[in-house]
Amino acid sequence: MSLSTLDLVVLAIYFSIMVGMGVWFSRKNTSTDEYFVGGRRFRGWVIGLSLVGTSISSITFLAYPADAFKTGWLRYLPNLMLPLGVLIAAYVFLPFFRRRQTISAYEYLEDRFGPSIRVYGAVAFIIAQLSRLAMILWLLSLLVQEVTGLSPGAAILLCGVIVGAYTIIGGIDAVIWTDVLQTIVLLAGGIVCLWVIIDLLPGGLTQIIDTASAAGKLSFSEWQNNTPVDLRWDFSLSSKTGTMMLLIGLTAWLTEYSSNQNTVQRYCASASTTEARRGMLVCVLASLPIWAFYMFLGTALWVLFQQHPDPTASAILAGSEKAEKILPWFITEYLPDGIAGLVIAAALAAAMSSLDSSINSITAVSIVDIYRRHLKPGLHDQHYLRAAWSVGVVVTLLMMAGAWWLEHADTKTLQDTSTILVSLLSGGLLGLFLLGFLTRSADARAAWCGIVCTMLFTGWTLLSHRGLLPDALQVPFDLYYTGLIGNVLMFFVGYFMARLLPRRTPLADELTLAR
């Protein structure tokens, strides 16, 4: 499909606003404190909408509908643990990051365990975020390919350069305020898509609910051979049960709000602890409905193509086409001129709101935790600001290279792939932070014992997943549980070693809850 003039005008306006905001906020970037935390002056509602924009991403706009289109709502289940995770984070984790002028989450690790543990935390975050950047950019490129006819390489290059440019020049101010705007655009685009689907179906919304319910498409079910299988609620490491999916969700959200620089950087940019907590509440109240809405959008697309059979939709259900193509296909084939441009802008917004946050956060961690702390300490702040721009360029290039690799990779739905990669690359960071928050005697020696055991465990799961181990050494659990088990392993190994090797120096009371 070639875009109409009206669609191009809509997209041009959108891109102009994004770039213009980057240029506007670049005038404020006279120090690293301004560039990374915006002078620590943001109100709670701004922080909250920015957190929504960061967390929803194009995984929400494209992968959630894809997953619901091809299967059911099982992978929405972990999201229901977000309120509990945020409640714990707001009153247990947040004070540790607000006690002084922190920029990076991993500064706490040095205060608690020493510089080597800080470097480990920073590197683990950077690796995980680079993989996330690549996935989100690849999803965005799928849509651009559909609507423009560009080759995969050209689409990845175009999107990567645009997002990287306004993020690098605008800093955290541009990231947060564009996230707010992009969250609004994202929701508007999804509403337009659902409205068109309802209009195309003779029974409208009622037909979607009735047809999907009868087929089990609205259930928390595991799908096997295009058939829903009732979800069990027992504890199991070998299959996806409801209880285990909730535990995965709680682990993921506690990790997100304890050790993810994208989130902690928002804590640090807030005007006060109260404003940070308000932002976390706004994020919860907005995120859960938005995620559910986009899952429902995928279900509605399934009902639509049951009523109006389509070769591309059938190929996706059969597995011969990637599921993430379903929404781009619908946008390009079924939306009228002008409206398609708005929805494409929404998809771009979804990707940009996560890409810009991760680029800025990786840059902050690279400069604050590694470059300024270990490689080039004691230089003028302007040197570190210029170095941050250079790091942003490198991160953008790595992001595009990763997206190009994913274009040629063999994946299931990307929501599935994302869950597995996050489990493998989270590095036991939640367990490490909990070891610091909840114990008193653990020091760097105990922490490193936990890290080494977790790395060995993660390596075992990676080799097993790639089929490089004999049957006797294959992991006996579903790969979805890697992150959960890894964090438990990290904490208990570290705690046990701390009992054997208690710390040699006193620990300041403000660094732990243990007394």
KELOZA-132453 format. One record per residue (C-alpha): x, y, z; residue number from 0. Coordinates in steps of 0.25 Angstrom, whole numbers. Example, Ala and Ser with C-alpha at 12.3 -4.5 7.8 and 13.67 -1.06 7.14 Angstrom:
<recs>
REC      X      Y      Z    k
REC     49    -18     31    0
REC     55     -4     29    1
</recs>
This chain:
<recs>
REC      X      Y      Z    k
REC      0      0      0    0
REC      5     14     -3    1
REC      1     24      7    2
REC     -9     35      3    3
REC     -5     50      3    4
REC    -13     52     16    5
REC     -6     40     23    6
REC      7     46     19    7
REC      3     60     25    8
REC     -1     53     38    9
REC     12     46     39   10
REC     20     59     35   11
REC     13     66     46   12
REC     16     56     56   13
REC     31     54     53   14
REC     32     69     53   15
REC     26     70     67   16
REC     36     59     72   17
REC     48     66     66   18
REC     44     79     70   19
REC     42     75     84   20
REC     56     69     84   21
REC     62     82     79   22
REC     54     91     88   23
REC     59     83    101   24
REC     73     82     96   25
REC     75     96    100   26
REC     74     92    115   27
REC     84     82    114   28
REC     96     89    120   29
REC    100     78    130   30
REC     99     63    132   31
REC     89     65    144   32
REC     79     73    134   33
REC     82     63    123   34
REC     79     50    131   35
REC     69     55    142   36
REC     63     68    137   37
REC     67     76    149   38
REC     59     67    158   39
REC     46     75    156   40
REC     36     66    150   41
REC     22     65    155   42
REC     15     52    158   43
REC      5     51    147   44
REC     16     54    137   45
REC     25     43    142   46
REC     13     34    142   47
REC     10     36    128   48
REC     24     35    124   49
REC     25     21    131   50
REC     13     17    124   51
REC     19     21    111   52
REC     32     14    114   53
REC     26      1    118   54
REC     15     -1    107   55
REC     24      1     95   56
REC     22     -6     82   57
REC     21    -19     89   58
REC      7    -14     94   59
REC      3     -8     80   60
REC      8    -20     72   61
REC     11    -32     80   62
REC      0    -32     90   63
REC    -11    -32     78   64
REC     -2    -42     71   65
REC     -2    -51     83   66
REC    -17    -50     86   67
REC    -20    -52     71   68
REC    -12    -65     70   69
REC    -15    -70     84   70
REC    -23    -65     97   71
REC    -20    -56    108   72
REC    -11    -65    116   73
REC      1    -55    115   74
REC     -7    -44    121   75
REC     -8    -51    134   76
REC      6    -47    139   77
REC      1    -32    137   78
REC     -9    -34    149   79
REC      2    -34    159   80
REC      6    -20    155   81
REC     -1    -13    166   82
REC      5    -22    177   83
REC     19    -20    171   84
REC     17     -5    170   85
REC     12     -4    185   86
REC     24    -12    190   87
REC     33     -3    181   88
REC     27     10    186   89
REC     29      8    201   90
REC     41     -2    201   91
REC     50      1    189   92
REC     47     16    186   93
REC     53     22    199   94
REC     67     15    196   95
REC     68     23    182   96
REC     62     36    188   97
REC     72     37    200   98
REC     82     45    192   99
REC     85     52    178  100
REC     85     38    171  101
REC     84     37    156  102
REC     87     22    154  103
REC     80     10    161  104
REC     93      4    162  105
REC    100     14    171  106
REC     92      8    182  107
REC    100     -5    179  108
REC    113      1    181  109
REC    109      8    194  110
REC    103     -6    199  111
REC    113    -16    193  112
REC    125     -8    186  113
REC    129     -4    173  114
REC    130    -17    166  115
REC    116    -21    169  116
REC    111     -7    163  117
REC    119    -10    150  118
REC    112    -24    149  119
REC     98    -18    151  120
REC    101     -7    141  121
REC    106    -17    130  122
REC     94    -27    133  123
REC     84    -15    131  124
REC     91    -11    118  125
REC     91    -25    112  126
REC     76    -27    115  127
REC     72    -13    110  128
REC     80    -15     97  129
REC     72    -27     94  130
REC     59    -20     97  131
REC     63     -8     88  132
REC     66    -18     76  133
REC     52    -25     78  134
REC     44    -12     79  135
REC     51     -6     67  136
REC     49    -18     59  137
REC     34    -18     62  138
REC     34     -3     57  139
REC     41     -7     44  140
REC     30    -17     41  141
REC     20     -6     40  142
REC     28      3     33  143
REC     31     -8     22  144
REC     16    -10     21  145
REC     12      4     18  146
REC     24      9     10  147
REC     29     -3      3  148
REC     43      0      8  149
REC     53    -12     10  150
REC     55    -17     24  151
REC     69    -11     25  152
REC     64      3     20  153
REC     52      2     30  154
REC     61     -1     42  155
REC     71     10     38  156
REC     60     21     36  157
REC     53     18     49  158
REC     66     16     57  159
REC     72     29     52  160
REC     60     37     55  161
REC     58     32     69  162
REC     73     33     72  163
REC     74     47     67  164
REC     63     54     76  165
REC     67     45     88  166
REC     82     49     88  167
REC     80     63     86  168
REC     68     65     95  169
REC     72     57    108  170
REC     62     53    118  171
REC     53     65    117  172
REC     50     61    102  173
REC     49     46    106  174
REC     39     49    117  175
REC     30     59    110  176
REC     30     52     97  177
REC     26     39    105  178
REC     14     47    110  179
REC     10     51     96  180
REC     12     37     90  181
REC      4     30    101  182
REC     -8     39     97  183
REC     -6     36     82  184
REC     -4     21     85  185
REC    -17     20     92  186
REC    -24     28     81  187
REC    -19     20     70  188
REC    -24      7     77  189
REC    -38     13     79  190
REC    -38     16     64  191
REC    -35      2     60  192
REC    -45     -4     69  193
REC    -56      5     65  194
REC    -53      1     50  195
REC    -54    -14     54  196
REC    -67    -12     61  197
REC    -72     -4     49  198
REC    -68    -16     39  199
REC    -75    -26     48  200
REC    -91    -27     46  201
REC    -92    -31     61  202
REC    -82    -20     66  203
REC    -76    -21     79  204
REC    -86    -32     84  205
REC    -82    -41     72  206
REC    -67    -39     77  207
REC    -70    -43     91  208
REC    -80    -55     88  209
REC    -71    -61     77  210
REC    -58    -60     84  211
REC    -64    -65     97  212
REC    -70    -77     90  213
REC    -56    -80     84  214
REC    -48    -78     97  215
REC    -41    -66     92  216
REC    -44    -58    104  217
REC    -39    -68    114  218
REC    -26    -70    121  219
REC    -23    -82    114  220
REC    -11    -89    108  221
REC    -12    -92     93  222
REC     -8   -105     87  223
REC    -11   -107     72  224
REC    -20    -95     71  225
REC    -28   -101     83  226
REC    -30    -95     97  227
REC    -26   -104    108  228
REC    -31   -101    122  229
REC    -21    -94    131  230
REC    -17   -101    143  231
REC    -14    -93    156  232
REC     -4   -102    163  233
REC     11   -100    165  234
REC     19   -106    154  235
REC     32   -103    147  236
REC     29   -111    135  237
REC     17   -104    130  238
REC     10    -91    130  239
REC      0    -91    141  240
REC     -8    -79    146  241
REC     -1    -78    159  242
REC     13    -79    153  243
REC      9    -68    143  244
REC      5    -59    154  245
REC     19    -62    161  246
REC     26    -58    148  247
REC     18    -45    147  248
REC     22    -41    162  249
REC     36    -45    159  250
REC     36    -36    146  251
REC     30    -24    153  252
REC     38    -25    165  253
REC     50    -25    156  254
REC     45    -14    148  255
REC     43     -5    160  256
REC     55     -8    168  257
REC     67    -10    158  258
REC     62     -4    144  259
REC     69      9    141  260
REC     57     13    132  261
REC     48     13    145  262
REC     59     18    155  263
REC     63     29    146  264
REC     48     34    147  265
REC     49     33    162  266
REC     61     42    162  267
REC     55     52    153  268
REC     43     54    162  269
REC     41     67    170  270
REC     39     59    183  271
REC     37     45    188  272
REC     22     48    189  273
REC     22     52    174  274
REC     29     39    170  275
REC     19     31    177  276
REC      8     38    170  277
REC     14     35    157  278
REC     15     20    161  279
REC      0     21    164  280
REC     -3     27    151  281
REC      5     17    143  282
REC     -3      5    150  283
REC    -17     12    147  284
REC    -13     14    133  285
REC     -5      2    129  286
REC    -14     -9    132  287
REC    -26     -4    124  288
REC    -17      0    112  289
REC    -11    -14    112  290
REC    -25    -21    113  291
REC    -30    -12    102  292
REC    -19    -16     93  293
REC    -21    -31     96  294
REC    -36    -29     93  295
REC    -32    -22     80  296
REC    -24    -35     76  297
REC    -37    -43     79  298
REC    -46    -34     71  299
REC    -36    -36     59  300
REC    -38    -51     60  301
REC    -53    -49     60  302
REC    -53    -40     48  303
REC    -45    -50     40  304
REC    -54    -61     44  305
REC    -65    -53     38  306
REC    -57    -48     26  307
REC    -46    -58     23  308
REC    -33    -53     18  309
REC    -21    -60     13  310
REC    -11    -53     21  311
REC    -19    -55     34  312
REC    -20    -70     31  313
REC     -5    -71     28  314
REC     -2    -64     42  315
REC    -11    -74     49  316
REC     -5    -86     41  317
REC      9    -81     46  318
REC     15    -78     32  319
REC     15    -63     35  320
REC     19    -56     47  321
REC      8    -52     56  322
REC     13    -38     58  323
REC      9    -34     44  324
REC     -6    -35     47  325
REC     -8    -21     52  326
REC      0    -15     41  327
REC     -7    -23     31  328
REC    -21    -18     36  329
REC    -16     -3     37  330
REC    -11     -3     22  331
REC    -23    -11     16  332
REC    -35     -7     24  333
REC    -33      7     30  334
REC    -37     19     21  335
REC    -28     30     17  336
REC    -24     40     28  337
REC    -28     30     39  338
REC    -17     20     34  339
REC     -7     32     36  340
REC    -12     34     50  341
REC    -11     19     54  342
REC      3     18     48  343
REC      7     30     56  344
REC      1     23     68  345
REC     10     11     65  346
REC     22     20     63  347
REC     19     26     77  348
REC     18     12     83  349
REC     32      9     79  350
REC     38     23     81  351
REC     33     24     95  352
REC     41     11     99  353
REC     53     13     90  354
REC     56     27     95  355
REC     55     23    109  356
REC     64     12    108  357
REC     75     19     99  358
REC     75     30    110  359
REC     76     20    121  360
REC     87     12    115  361
REC     94     25    113  362
REC     93     29    127  363
REC     97     16    133  364
REC    109     16    123  365
REC    114     30    127  366
REC    110     30    142  367
REC    114     16    146  368
REC    125     12    137  369
REC    132     24    129  370
REC    132     34    140  371
REC    133     25    152  372
REC    144     16    146  373
REC    150     20    132  374
REC    151     35    133  375
REC    148     40    147  376
REC    150     54    152  377
REC    148     62    138  378
REC    139     74    136  379
REC    124     71    135  380
REC    124     77    120  381
REC    133     65    116  382
REC    123     55    122  383
REC    112     62    115  384
REC    119     61    101  385
REC    123     46    104  386
REC    108     44    107  387
REC    104     48     93  388
REC    115     39     87  389
REC    110     27     95  390
REC     96     30     90  391
REC    101     29     76  392
REC    107     15     79  393
REC     95     10     86  394
REC     86     14     74  395
REC     95      7     64  396
REC     95     -6     73  397
REC     80     -5     73  398
REC     79     -5     58  399
REC     89    -16     57  400
REC     80    -25     67  401
REC     67    -22     59  402
REC     74    -26     46  403
REC     78    -39     53  404
REC     63    -41     58  405
REC     58    -39     44  406
REC     65    -52     40  407
REC     63    -60     53  408
REC     52    -71     55  409
REC     43    -66     66  410
REC     29    -70     71  411
REC     21    -58     75  412
REC     30    -47     80  413
REC     23    -46     93  414
REC     27    -60     95  415
REC     41    -57     91  416
REC     42    -45     99  417
REC     38    -52    112  418
REC     49    -63    110  419
REC     60    -52    107  420
REC     56    -44    119  421
REC     57    -56    128  422
REC     70    -60    122  423
REC     77    -46    122  424
REC     71    -40    135  425
REC     84    -45    142  426
REC     77    -48    156  427
REC     77    -33    158  428
REC     64    -34    167  429
REC     71    -44    176  430
REC     83    -36    177  431
REC     76    -23    181  432
REC     67    -31    191  433
REC     80    -36    197  434
REC     84    -22    199  435
REC     70    -17    204  436
REC     67    -28    213  437
REC     80    -33    219  438
REC     91    -27    227  439
REC    103    -36    227  440
REC    104    -39    212  441
REC    116    -32    205  442
REC    123    -32    192  443
REC    128    -47    194  444
REC    114    -52    197  445
REC    108    -44    186  446
REC    119    -50    176  447
REC    116    -64    180  448
REC    101    -62    177  449
REC    105    -55    164  450
REC    114    -67    159  451
REC    103    -77    163  452
REC     93    -69    155  453
REC    102    -68    143  454
REC    105    -83    143  455
REC     90    -85    144  456
REC     87    -76    133  457
REC     98    -82    124  458
REC     92    -96    127  459
REC     78    -91    122  460
REC     83    -85    110  461
REC     91    -97    105  462
REC     79   -106    108  463
REC     70    -97    101  464
REC     79    -97     89  465
REC     80   -112     89  466
REC     94   -113     92  467
REC     94   -122    104  468
REC     91   -137    105  469
REC     77   -141    109  470
REC     81   -144    124  471
REC     86   -129    125  472
REC     73   -123    119  473
REC     66   -113    128  474
REC     54   -119    135  475
REC     46   -106    135  476
REC     39    -97    125  477
REC     48    -86    120  478
REC     38    -76    125  479
REC     43    -79    139  480
REC     57    -76    137  481
REC     57    -61    143  482
REC     48    -66    155  483
REC     58    -77    159  484
REC     70    -69    156  485
REC     66    -58    165  486
REC     63    -68    176  487
REC     76    -74    174  488
REC     83    -61    175  489
REC     77    -57    188  490
REC     78    -70    195  491
REC     92    -73    191  492
REC     96    -59    195  493
REC     89    -60    208  494
REC     95    -73    211  495
REC    109    -69    208  496
REC    107    -56    216  497
REC    105    -65    228  498
REC    118    -72    226  499
REC    126    -60    222  500
REC    119    -48    230  501
REC    124    -34    226  502
REC    136    -28    232  503
REC    132    -14    233  504
REC    119     -8    239  505
REC    108     -4    230  506
REC    100      9    230  507
REC     86      7    235  508
REC     80     15    223  509
REC     86      4    213  510
REC     77     -7    218  511
REC     64    -10    225  512
REC     70    -21    234  513
REC     73    -17    248  514
</recs>
